[in-house]
Amino acid sequence: MQCLLGIDPGSRITGFGVIHIDHRQHHYVSSGCIRTGGGEMAARLQEIFQSLTQLIKEFQPDTLAIEKVFMHRNADAALKLGQARGAAIVAATHAGLNVYEYAPNEIKQAVVGHGHADKTQVQHMVRVLLKLPGTPQADAADALAVALCHAHTSMSFKKS
C-alpha cells in the first residue's frame, strides 16, 4: 500500500490531503488546511514547514505531490506561492520523501476530465472518487486532487 500526501500550497492557507492506494483503489485518510493567517512571511513559512513536518511524522507518506506555481496576473502573489511551495518541498525532502509536481490543468484533467474545471467541479469529483460523505473545503479538495493526480499518473507509468 502506498501513502500519498497532496499539497495545495498557499501563504495563508495550505491545503493537505492524504490518501492510500491499494491495488488501484484510492482510500481517503485525512485532509485539512494549515492556516497561517496574517503576519510576517517568515513566520507563515515556518508554520507551513512545521505543520507539514508534523503531518509527515503522523501519516508516514511515501510521496509528496504538490501543485506547481502558475502566473496569472499578480506577480507578488506568485512569488508568495513559490515561497510556500518551497517550505513544503523542504519539509518533504528533509523527511526523505520523493516530490512530484503537477500543473493546475494536469490536476484538473486527471480528476475532472478537463483542464479548465472550476473549484466546485474539483470538490465534487474528489468527493465522488474518494466516496466522501460530504464536500471537503476547497483547499483540502485541491490537495486531495493533487494526490489523486499523482496516483493516476504513477499508475499510468506502471502500465507502460
N, C-alpha and C positions, 0 to 999 in steps of 0.2 A: 504494500500500500504506500502511495506517495502522498505527502502533505505539501500543499502549496499555500504560500502567503501572497495574496494580491494586494497591491498598494495603489491608491489613487491619491497622489501627493498634493498637498496644498500648504501654504504657510500658516493659515489659520485653522483649516480643517483638513486632516489627512485621513482618508477612509482606509480601512483594512478589511480583508476578508480571508478566511481560512477554509480551505476545502480539502477533503481526502479524495483520492482517486484510487479505486479498487476495481480491477478488471473492467476498465472503461466506464465504470459507474462513478458519478460525482456525488459526494456526500457533504452537505453543509456541516461545518464545525462551529464557526463563530464569525461575527463581523461587528463592526462598530466604527467609531470615529475618535481620533485624537484631536481634541480641541485645544489649540494653544492660545486662543484669544488674542488680545492686543499685546502691546508691549514691544520691547526691543527684539529685533530679528534674531540676534544671537540667542536670546532666551527661548524663543519659539523653536529654533533649530535644535537646541539642546533638548527641549521637551519631546520633539519628534524622535530624535536619536534614542533617548532614554526609554520612551514608551515602546518603540519598536524593539529595542533590546529586550525589554521585559516580555513582550508578546512572543518573540523568538524563543526565549527561555521556556515560556509556558507551553507553547504549541509544538515546538521542535520541528519546524518545517524543513523540508529538503531543499526547497527552491523559493526564491522571491521573484515575482513578476511585477513589473511596475510600468505605469504609463509614461511614455516619452513626453518631453516638453513640446508644445506646439505654440507657434507665434500667431496670435490673432491680430489684435490691434494695439495692445498695450505692452510695450517692451519692458516696463518696470514689473508688471505682473508676471511676465515670462521669466524674468531674472529671479524673482522671489520663488516661483515654482521650481526653477532649476536648483535653487539652494535647498528647498525642501526635499527634492529628489536626492540631492547629494547626501543629506543627512540620513535618509532612508537607505540608500545604497551602502554607505559606510557602515551603518548598523548591521546590514546583511553580510557584507564581506568580512566584517570583524568577527562574525559568528561562523564564518566559513561556508556561507550559502552561495550557490550559483545564482546569478542575477540575469534575468531576461527582460528586455524592454520591448514594448509594443506601442505603436502609434494609435491614437484615438480611433481612427477609422478602421484599423485592423481589429480592434477590440469589438467595436460595434458590428462589424461584418461577421465575426466569429459567433457573437451571441444573438444578435437580432436578425442577421441575414443581409443587411445593407449598411454601408459605412457612414450614412448620414442620419442615423436614428437619433431621436431625442432622448432626454433623460428618463421620461416616463416609459418609453418603449424598452429601454435597457432595464429599468426596475422591474417591469412586467416579465420580461424574458428570464431574468435572473430568478425571480420568484417561481416561475414555471419550471425552469431547468433544474433547480435545486429543491423543488417541491416544498417551498417555504409556506407556512400558514398565513403570513402577512407580507406586505410590501416593505422591503428594507429601506432605510433612509438613503437618499440619493448618493451620497459619497460612499457609503458602505456598499451599496449596489454596484457602483462603478468599480470598487476594489474587487468585489466578487466576480464581476465581468472580466477584469484583468486576469484573475486566477483561471476562470473558465477558458479564456482565450489561450492562455498558455497550455492548459490541459488539452484543448483541441489541437493546437499547433504541435505539441510534443507527440500526440498520438499519430498525427499525420507523418511525422518524421519516422516513427517506429514502423509504419506500414511499408515505407519505401525500402 
